[in-house]
Amino acid sequence: MPDLASLLPVAHEAVDRARKRVLAAPAKTVQSKGDRDMVSDVDLAVESELCEFLAKETPDIGFFGEENGSYGEGRDFTWVLDPLDGTANFLSEIPLCGISLGLLSNRESVLGVIDLPFLASRFSAAQGLGSFCGERQVFASRKTQLHDAIVSVGDYAVGIEAATKNRVRLAITRLLSERAQRVRMLGSAAIDLAWVAAGKLDASIMLSNHPWDTAAGVAIAKEAGALVVDLDGSAHNENSAATIAVAPALRDEVLHLLRDATSDA
């Protein structure tokens, strides 16, 4: 395995570059990628710049970006980038969006840097080195009962078969409204996972697992002491169907709720 401690500064420098570009100017052009899914010129510019930068700095590590950047397929280590997670928020001037750069090792998240440029905060972690917000180490929630927990849910599905997919999502929302302290939908997987790491959220439920959405945040949440699992409770990896990040003591109660929601839907 590459020295993760030496790769963290590279990841930070890459995200520094992305942050400057995101803050430099608002989006000028927006293209549709499908039903209620869009990409801006800012997303594309960030991905292009970081793809080139990382290829130069770490030529032995592959790269995969959400929009169109990819090289080094099949390598043991791969940078995974969401150039702007929460594009819909960004385009509406909602500050809940961020740059998410993770590193996968044989399908497992081992390093991540998430910058929230409009909230002036950055989260980072590498396997075995702890999770940090800036220079401050962060830790997952110690809540023990769902009744006391603030839980975020991922966006509702759009595109093909959205109505079918959203039956389960709506069932989860309904059950959470009955059992949790509060339910939140922030519109950014990166923020969901980073805030679980920081203990701001007690759990995050996403019925999806796009690597660009989760690679960085999963590493950060795990290093902070959160559990990150699939719907069946198995350990999360690149092939998982869902991404459930949760305070350890809430794991069983959250998974029980998800089983109830699935049967109800």
Buried (B, 14 or more C-beta within 10 A) or exposed (E): EBEBEEBBEBBBBBBBBBBEBBEEEEBEEEEEEEEEEBBBBBBBBBBBBBBEBBBEBBEEBBBBBBBEBEBBEEEBBBBBBBBBBBBBBBBEEBBBBBBBBBBBBEEBBBBBBBBBBBEEBBBBBBBEBBBBBEEEEBBBBEBBEBEEBBBBBBBBBEEEEEEEBBBBBBBBBBBBEEBBBEBBEBBBBBBBBBBBBBBBBBBBBBBBBBBBBBBBBBBBBBBBBBBBBBBEBEEBBBEBEBBBBBBBBBBEBBBEBBEBBBEEB
